[in-house]
Amino acid sequence: MVEIRRTSKSRRKQVADHFAEKVAQREALRIKGLKHKDETVWFGLGMFGIIGWAVAIPTLIGVAIGLWIDRTWPSQYSWALMCLVAGVIVGCINAAYWVRRIRSRIVEEE
């Protein structure tokens, strides 16, 4: 005669709890996907573009101002180079602001 062994009550509870946890994780992922269904790969690439322009525009403005100063008031110092560095610094601060803002939005939703 074949003997049927039953699992212990604690083991059954452990398996059921693990299953319920996995189902809850999948459901949370599904709900998150429904909230962000418009955010595709293009959305992510667009965010890279925003960060890039956040650095590029202040840099170009700095170079333009520096070239204008060099043409208007010639001196031994290169204002174009100094304004380029200042533009890059301002652009990096601007990019950090955008990254921090988007990251806080993502963390807040979780």
C-alpha positions, -999 to +999 in steps of 0.1 A: +000+000+000+013+035-009+018+059+020+008+095+014+029+120+033+014+153+040+035+184+044+035+200+078+012+229+086+041+254+090+055+244+056+021+249+040+018+283+056+053+293+045+045+282+009+012+301+009+028+332+023+056+331-003+029+327-031+009+356-017+040+378-016+048+369-053+013+377-064+014+410-045+047+420-062+033+411-097+001+431-090+021+461-078+042+459-110+011+457-131-004+487-114+028+507-119+028+497-155-007+510-160+002+543-144+033+547-167+019+532-199+027+564-219+064+563-208+081+543-235+117+541-246+113+574-264+103+590-231+136+578-216+156+591-246+137+624-244+149+627-208+185+622-219+178+650-244+165+673-217+196+667-196+219+673-227+202+705-236+203+716-199+241+715-202+245+726-239+224+758-238+242+775-209+276+765-224+267+780-257+254+812-240+286+814-220+308+811-252+287+837-270+291+861-241+328+854-239+333+860-276+314+893-274+335+904-244+367+894-263+357+914-294+344+945-274+372+948-248+404+929-259+426+918-231+453+893-223+427+869-208+404+847-229+369+856-217+355+830-241+373+803-223+363+816-189+327+819-199+328+785-214+338+770-181+312+790-163+285+779-187+295+742-182+293+746-145+259+763-147+247+736-171+259+708-148+240+724-119+210+727-141+212+691-152+216+679-115+185+699-107+165+680-134+179+646-124+171+653-087+136+664-096+127+634-118+143+610-093+123+624-064+091+620-085+100+583-091+108+577-055+076+594-044+055+572-066+071+540-051 
